[in-house]
Amino acid sequence: MKKTIEVILVGAGNRAGNIYGSVALRCPDRMKVVGIVDPDPVRMRLMRERYQVPEENCFDDVSELVKQEKFADAVINGTMDELHVQTAIPTLEKGYDLLLEKPFCINEEEMNRIVEVANRCGRKVFICHVLRYAPFYSAIKKHLLDEEIGQIISIEMCEHVSYHHMAVSYVRGKWRSEKLCFTPMLLAKSCHDVDMMMWLVRQKPMSIASMGGEFQFGLHNKPEKAGNRCMKDCPLNRECPFSAEGNYLIDPNRWGQYVWKCLENEENLTIERKRESLSTDNPYGKCVWDFERDGNCDHQSVMVQFENGATGIFNMVGGAAKSERNIHIVGTKGEIKGTFEDQAYVVRKINAFSEKGYEEIHYKLNETGDMTGAFGGHGGGDVRLVLDFLNSVAGDQTTFSATEINDSTVSHQVVFKAMKAMRDGTVERL
């Protein structure tokens, strides 16, 4: 019988409150939410009611939490990136194990501080690189561990961020500017993918080059006739791909956790109320070209050479019609190629005596559904990550996907070097 792990949510927003915390509702025998830390009274009320947390275990600030005697096993920290040092370190020093949202730091100095404290205090810390746990990527990892395609020569990966995801999160949203979130888009959005490359290749990265920049957004690209608010004064509203009406009202649930946050204290929201909000004071109703992004790039390529001579290329492209992650790994005995959103990939093995010169097997993951509900968030990675973390806290065996903090530093270092390489026009050594 596995131990039920008691956790405290620090930063009870969408990731910690709605997603990671939901494991307590899905698997009440594995996890229980017993405390909450969040300065937002609306979020506090919603999460306290959802998880039935006693009021005496709810706090506005981490400083109030750590004044109390330790009353849980672990903390799930879903605060914004720039708050991780001030929220993670006190809980580690108090004796809590930690599940920490990615990116877990905004620069190398903060990375080193958190790692030093975690190791000094002997705490178990997992970073939320959830894609390692997605069945699609863990299946590919298994092929590599079984050496089915030999040694990796090259790995090519790309993340196509859809135009509506780009607009809601990285143009209109809080990740649009390093002045607001303190992280560039490559770190905020695609440290998942860089981590995936490091985890699959398992060789030390040696040299990093990068190119990219701002291409589509900013006042200099605003159409001449565009207004300031899509549904109030813009004659281009019905033809613009970034129309607030088209992006947020045709399917009002698609980005609801962001767009309707300003209304979450209201009950029984109607489409008319949401339309009024976008037409008046809701920031997501503003023209997409009116937001300051202070040079935060919307596309970037990262090139890596590994210690054994293998190479890797990752392309992040914001503004695609469809969100899509693709991967192509070429090894000395074959190759693996697939698309995450299709949950399908092919393994080709070299065979000089066959008609084609290779043999291939196509794999299609079965979405029959389990506790994640047809894979769930991040292709099933969200829930599986939390369950593996719970195993770690309980002292049970973890999977080969484990995102332990000392392992997760490598991908963050690559991102920091890639940003410097892009901005300075250099090739950086790790």
KAGI-V961709 format. One record per backbone hydrogen bond with DSSP energy under -1.0 kcal/mol. NH is the residue of the N-H (numbers start at 0). CO is the residue of the C=O. E is the energy in kcal/mol with one decimal. If there is no record, write none. Layout:
{{NH,CO,E} {NH,CO,E}}
This chain:
{{4,29,-2.7} {6,31,-2.8} {7,73,-1.7} {8,34,-2.5} {9,75,-2.7} {10,36,-3.4} {12,10,-1.1} {16,12,-1.6} {17,12,-1.1} {18,13,-1.4} {19,14,-3.1} {20,15,-2.0} {22,19,-1.5} {23,20,-1.9} {24,21,-1.0} {25,21,-2.3} {26,22,-3.4} {29,26,-2.3} {30,26,-1.7} {31,4,-2.3} {33,6,-2.9} {35,56,-1.8} {36,8,-2.9} {37,58,-2.3} {43,39,-2.6} {44,40,-2.1} {45,41,-2.4} {46,42,-2.8} {47,43,-2.6} {48,44,-2.2} {49,45,-2.0} {50,46,-2.3} {52,47,-1.6} {56,53,-2.0} {57,54,-1.7} {58,35,-2.5} {64,60,-1.4} {65,61,-2.5} {67,64,-1.8} {72,5,-2.2} {73,5,-1.8} {74,96,-2.5} {75,7,-2.7} {76,98,-3.0} {77,9,-2.7} {82,79,-2.1} {83,80,-1.4} {86,82,-1.4} {87,83,-3.2} {88,84,-1.5} {91,87,-2.3} {92,88,-2.5} {93,89,-1.2} {94,91,-1.1} {95,90,-2.4} {96,72,-1.8} {97,123,-2.8} {98,74,-2.6} {99,125,-2.9} {100,76,-2.2} {110,106,-2.1} {111,107,-2.6} {112,108,-1.9} {113,109,-2.4} {114,110,-2.4} {115,111,-2.4} {116,112,-2.1} {117,113,-2.5} {118,114,-2.4} {119,115,-2.6} {120,116,-2.6} {122,117,-2.0} {125,97,-2.3} {126,402,-2.5} {127,99,-2.2} {128,126,-2.5} {129,127,-1.7} {131,128,-1.4} {132,129,-1.7} {137,133,-2.6} {138,134,-2.0} {139,135,-1.5} {140,136,-2.5} {141,137,-1.7} {142,138,-1.6} {143,139,-1.8} {144,140,-2.7} {145,141,-1.9} {146,143,-1.6} {147,142,-2.2} {152,329,-3.1} {153,329,-1.9} {154,310,-1.9} {155,327,-2.6} {156,312,-2.8} {157,325,-1.9} {158,314,-2.9} {159,323,-3.4} {160,316,-2.9} {162,319,-2.5} {165,161,-3.1} {166,162,-2.1} {167,163,-2.2} {168,164,-2.2} {169,165,-1.6} {171,166,-3.3} {174,168,-1.5} {175,172,-1.5} {180,176,-2.6} {181,177,-1.0} {187,183,-2.7} {188,184,-3.1} {193,189,-2.2} {194,190,-2.2} {195,191,-2.1} {196,192,-2.2} {197,193,-2.1} {198,194,-2.6} {199,195,-2.3} {200,196,-2.4} {201,197,-2.2} {205,304,-3.1} {206,304,-1.6} {207,427,-2.8} {208,302,-2.3} {210,300,-1.8} {212,298,-2.3} {220,217,-2.0} {221,218,-1.4} {225,222,-1.3} {229,284,-1.6} {231,228,-2.0} {232,228,-2.1} {236,233,-1.3} {238,235,-1.6} {239,235,-1.6} {242,239,-1.5} {246,242,-2.9} {247,243,-2.4} {248,244,-1.8} {249,244,-1.1} {253,250,-1.6} {257,254,-1.6} {258,254,-2.6} {259,255,-1.6} {260,257,-1.2} {262,259,-1.7} {263,260,-1.5} {265,262,-2.4} {273,269,-2.0} {274,270,-2.6} {275,271,-2.3} {276,272,-2.1} {277,273,-2.3} {278,274,-1.7} {281,276,-2.5} {284,281,-2.2} {285,282,-1.4} {286,227,-2.3} {289,286,-1.8} {295,292,-2.8} {297,212,-2.1} {298,212,-1.1} {299,315,-2.5} {300,210,-3.4} {301,313,-2.9} {302,208,-3.0} {303,311,-2.9} {304,206,-2.3} {305,309,-3.2} {306,203,-2.6} {308,305,-2.2} {310,152,-1.9} {311,303,-2.6} {312,154,-2.4} {313,301,-2.7} {314,156,-2.0} {315,299,-3.1} {316,158,-2.6} {317,297,-2.3} {318,160,-2.9} {319,160,-1.8} {323,159,-1.9} {325,157,-1.7} {326,337,-2.2} {327,155,-2.3} {328,335,-3.1} {329,153,-2.8} {330,333,-3.6} {331,150,-1.6} {332,148,-2.4} {334,347,-2.7} {335,328,-2.5} {336,345,-2.1} {337,326,-2.4} {338,343,-2.0} {339,324,-2.5} {342,339,-1.4} {343,338,-1.4} {344,362,-2.1} {345,336,-2.7} {346,360,-2.5} {347,334,-2.8} {348,358,-3.2} {349,332,-2.5} {350,356,-2.0} {353,350,-1.7} {358,348,-2.7} {360,346,-2.2} {362,344,-3.3} {364,342,-2.7} {367,365,-1.0} {372,369,-1.8} {375,372,-1.2} {380,377,-1.6} {381,376,-1.7} {383,379,-1.2} {384,380,-2.4} {385,381,-1.7} {386,382,-2.3} {387,383,-2.1} {388,384,-2.4} {389,385,-2.5} {390,386,-1.9} {391,387,-2.1} {392,388,-2.6} {393,389,-2.2} {394,391,-1.2} {395,390,-2.9} {401,398,-1.4} {404,124,-2.1} {406,403,-1.3} {407,403,-1.7} {411,407,-1.1} {412,408,-2.3} {413,409,-2.0} {414,410,-2.1} {415,411,-2.4} {416,412,-2.3} {417,413,-2.5} {418,414,-2.4} {419,415,-1.7} {420,416,-2.6} {421,417,-2.5} {422,418,-2.3} {423,419,-2.5} {424,420,-1.4} {425,420,-1.3} {427,207,-2.9} {429,205,-2.3}}
